[in-house]
Each structure stands twice: as C-alpha cells, then as structure tokens.
C-alpha cells in the first residue's frame, strides 16, 4: 500500500491557521481546521499569507511547513493500492 501526496493547499491552510505548531492535534481537528481556514480565507489567501511568512521569517516558516505537511499527510493521505 502506498499513499498519494497531500494537496499542497491543505498544508498551506494548516500552515496559516492559528494552531500552534508545537501541538499535535488529532486527525479530526486537523481536517476541521483546514476546512474552516479554507472556507474563511480561500486558497489564494492561504498561499499569500504563507508566502509572507516565508519572506519575513523563513526560519520559522520552514519548521511550520514541515509540521503542517506531516499532520496533513496523516489526516488526508489516501491509501492507494499498488
């Protein structure tokens, strides 16, 4: 069994959310946070805010995007048959 990559917009939505990156929210919380952030901001604004953080604070952004990708992979990964 393999997994497909998670849609980057989901990771960006978690990245720009108010969830602290030292937290380890459960799958349901991650999904709810991502969906509410996308509903509130939309994909373009999520990307714009993430780009701003990468420009202003790259040392913070790198750790946060790793955290967001990890949690989104766990929450949204779709198992695919080999």
C-alpha positions in Angstrom: 0.0 0.0 0.0 1.3 3.5 -0.9 0.0 6.9 -0.2 -0.6 9.8 -2.6 0.8 13.2 -1.8 -1.5 15.6 0.0 -2.8 18.6 -1.9 -0.5 21.5 -1.0 -3.4 23.8 -0.4 -4.4 21.7 2.6 -0.9 22.1 4.0 -1.0 25.9 3.4 -4.3 26.2 5.1 -3.0 24.5 8.3 0.2 26.5 8.0 -1.7 29.8 8.2 -4.1 28.7 10.8 -3.9 29.8 14.4 -3.0 26.2 15.5 0.4 26.3 17.4 3.0 24.2 15.6 4.2 22.6 18.8 0.7 21.0 19.2 -0.2 17.6 17.9 -4.0 17.8 17.1 -5.9 14.7 16.1 -6.9 13.9 12.6 -10.5 15.3 13.0 -9.1 18.5 14.4 -6.6 18.9 11.6 -9.4 18.3 9.0 -11.7 20.7 10.7 -9.0 23.4 11.0 -8.0 23.1 7.4 -11.6 23.2 6.1 -12.5 26.2 8.3 -9.4 28.1 7.2 -10.1 27.4 3.6 -13.7 28.5 4.0 -12.7 31.6 5.7 -9.7 32.6 3.6 -9.8 30.7 0.4 -6.8 29.0 -1.3 -5.2 32.2 -2.8 -5.2 34.0 0.6 -3.7 30.9 2.3 -0.8 30.9 -0.2 -0.4 34.7 0.1 -0.2 34.6 3.9 2.3 31.6 3.7 4.4 33.5 1.2 4.5 36.5 3.6 5.7 34.3 6.5 8.4 32.7 4.3 9.6 36.1 3.2 9.6 37.7 6.7 10.5 34.7 8.9 12.0 31.8 6.8 13.5 30.2 9.9 10.0 29.9 11.4 8.3 29.0 8.2 10.4 26.0 7.4 9.6 24.3 10.7 6.0 25.2 10.5 5.5 23.9 6.9 7.2 20.6 7.9 4.8 20.4 10.8 1.8 21.2 8.6 2.8 18.7 5.9 3.3 16.0 8.5 -0.1 16.5 10.1 -1.9 16.9 6.8 -0.3 13.7 5.4 -1.6 11.8 8.4 -5.1 13.4 8.2 -5.7 13.5 4.5 -3.5 10.8 2.9 -5.4 8.5 0.7 -4.2 4.9 0.6 -3.8 3.7 -2.9 -3.4 0.1 -4.0 -0.1 -0.9 -5.6 
